[in-house]
Amino acid sequence: MTVLGVDLRRVYGAYPTGVAVVAGLVGGRPAGIAASSFVPVSLDPPLVSVCVAHTSTTWPLLRELPRIGISVLGAHQEHVGRRLGARTGDRFAGVDWRATPDGCVLVEGASAWYDCTVEEQFRSGDHDIVVFRIHDLDAASDVPPLVFHASGFRRLD
Ligand SMILES: Cc1cc2nc3c(=O)[nH]c(=O)nc-3n(C[C@H](O)[C@H](O)[C@H](O)COP(=O)(O)O)c2cc1C
């Protein structure tokens, strides 16, 4: 896609982000996607958001779930980002994950995790802006984050 002949992905990619895994148990099996659009939104109430493409085949399954997990990947989890961001294949093969009693799927060893419900969802262009309410969360201060920049996985150092 271009605006006045300039490639949108190239320019959007100049903004570095982390990589989050949005996941839950669907029929007893883990399902999820990688998302670089994760953004904290509000402190009170505690809200975060992710933008999901209308072409996603996994999001329509996830949004029906009572709880959804969001894991912020660590620098050592590039393979997880690639797996969860791939369109084909078993996304959780080789991925160390756990499910909470409520059905959140969380990636073990992540930099941070959130146990969420869907609060609101807005259509915006070819994506939905999904706002999540946080019910539980934690961060591992000793796990540096994975960075996504210019279409590639990077580390802070
Ligand atoms: C690093 C990375 C970041 C991604 N970020 C997003 C995102 O923010 N929103 C989105 O809809 N898809 C994103 N994707 C694509 C999804 O992870 C996934 O491939 C897509 O939803 C298609 O799979 P599905 O049809 O199972 O949903 C990203 C992929 C990668 C590799």
The ligand as an ORCA input file, in Angstrom:
! r2SCAN-3c Opt
* xyz 0 1
  C       6.293     -9.591     14.022
  C       4.860     -9.737     13.576
  C       3.905     -8.832     14.020
  C       2.576     -8.938     13.634
  N       1.680     -8.030     14.095
  C       0.380     -8.123     13.729
  C      -0.565     -7.192     14.234
  O      -0.254     -6.292     15.000
  N      -1.861     -7.329     13.835
  C      -2.261     -8.337     12.964
  O      -3.438     -8.397     12.647
  N      -1.380     -9.233     12.503
  C      -0.067     -9.173     12.863
  N       0.823    -10.095     12.404
  C       0.324    -11.237     11.619
  C      -0.321    -12.296     12.529
  O       0.614    -12.749     13.498
  C      -0.821    -13.527     11.732
  O       0.160    -13.978     10.856
  C      -2.069    -13.171     10.957
  O      -3.089    -12.831     11.867
  C      -2.551    -14.296     10.033
  O      -2.887    -15.440     10.762
  P      -4.422    -15.833     11.069
  O      -5.147    -15.901      9.758
  O      -4.318    -17.144     11.781
  O      -4.996    -14.767     11.951
  C       2.169     -9.988     12.766
  C       3.133    -10.922     12.326
  C       4.460    -10.790     12.720
  C       5.479    -11.794     12.236
*
